[in-house]
């Protein structure tokens, strides 16, 4: 059983279940059960948000996917073929998107989130890992090959137990899905095929990978124990950066001006030299910072597990606490049309007027 981060990330239920019980008491895999429609879906646990052009997409528990075409004022529920809890969503274009979550599920849409198809899950991912990392005593680096095979075998034996925790696509073809215990897959063909990248990540301890985003020309991943990885395009590897912080990081945002990472106890760190050095940014908070985004106007926004909203108009050099009426615990945030913030969390999704 797997409990991810409890109330900190607001991403997991009390236990991780791979089956639901049908009326006849037979166990049914949630990967085979379409998400149920519910008028209450906008007020239930929602973990991830993304912009699909002018549309806002939210994903959450029991396979719920919602979309809004009026900056979060009203929501419609999408057709989803699974009822696994969904954690994150990415749209590189207005029509093409991917969502990931528990049971190792990866979903895809080509119609702006109205309907979704099942691309991959933990059962099939295990087979991919074993095929990518066979037992090979004759390999040039036999010790490394054995370690990768053992890791792949462990994932395969666990089946759908491990969740994906984030997804990011550079364009309609190239993307990554990352997750628990260092799980990472890459696709170059819009998810038609996925390739394990365990061999290309400086994460020998298999630390959880919580978030992946681009900042300017670079791609960053953050995770447990102050882990920050940056993609080196020349070597094709995700290399570890040194950070003056060893606590868990939940998110990363940025652009060509800077990259900002954030996590436990109000921690926010900023780099303006592609991660070569870092500066701690004061927030005045002691709670987990759980979600962030960069608006079209270049404004950085970070939200907390207690519902705080912090905004920066100087590329993350300073953050100011924004007034929010009736703050609610937050897991994700995006900036909708008109500048309003859409915030998702355990009490659902809602629009928050922008403050400047």
C-alpha positions, 0 to 999 in steps of 0.5 A: 500500500502506498500513501504519498504525502498525506495532507502535505501534497494533498495528492493521495487518499488514505491508502492506495487502492488498485481495485474497487468492489463491485455490487457483487463483491467481485474485485474490479480493477479501477483501470477497467472502470470509467470515471463516474459522472458527478455533479459534485466533481468540482467540489471534490479532491482535484490535484492538477491544473493546466491551460489548454489554450483558453480552456482550463483543465483540472484532474483529480480523484477517481479519474475526474477530469473537468474543463472550464471555458469561462476562467473557472466559473463553470465546469464540465466533466470529461469522459475518462476510461479509468477511475484511478486517482489522477495527479497531474496534467500537461497541455503543450497545445490547445488540443493535445494533452496528457494526464497521469496518476495512481496505478501508473496510468497515463491518459491522452486527449486530442480534443482539448480534454473533452474525452480521454484515451488510456495510453499506459498503466503500471502493468504495461510499464513493468514490461517496458522496464524489463525489456529496456533493462535485461539481465546482462552479465556481459554488459560493458558496465555489468554492475550498473546493468544489474542494478538497472535490471533489479530496479526494473524487476522491482517495478514490474513485480509491484505492477500498478502500485507506483503512481506517476506524480507529474507529466510535462510535454515540450510539444505535441510529441516530446514529453516525460512522465515521472513518479515514485521511487525515481520512475521516469518514462520519455516519449518522442512520438506523442505517447505511442511508445514510452521509453524508460529513462532510469539509466539517464538520471542521476538518482541512484537512490531512487528518490521520488520525483515530484515535479517537472517543468521547463524554465527557459531553455532548460528542463528541471525535475525536483523531488525528495531530499533537495533533489534538483535535476537538469536535463543536459541535452548534449549528454541526454542525461538528467544531472543532479544540481547542488542545492543548499537545502535537503528537504523535499521539493514539490514544485518548480517554475521559471522562464528565461529569467530564472528558475524557482523551486519550492517545498516544505516549510515555506521553502523557496529557492531561486537561481539565475544561472541555470542552477549553478547557485541558489538564493533562499527567498523569504516567504514568511510562511512555515507550511508546504508550498505545493503548486506554482505557475508563471502567467502570460504576463510573466508573473510567478505564482506559488500556492501553499497547502494552507491556501496562501497565494504568493506572487512575484513581479520580479521573476521570483526575486521577491514574493508578496502574500496576496489577499484571498477571501476564505483561503482553502488548501491548494495543490495546484494553480494556473492563471486563466484568461483575464488574469484570474487564478484558478486554484485546485485542492482537496475542496475542489476547484475555484477561481480567485480574483487576481490582485496586483 
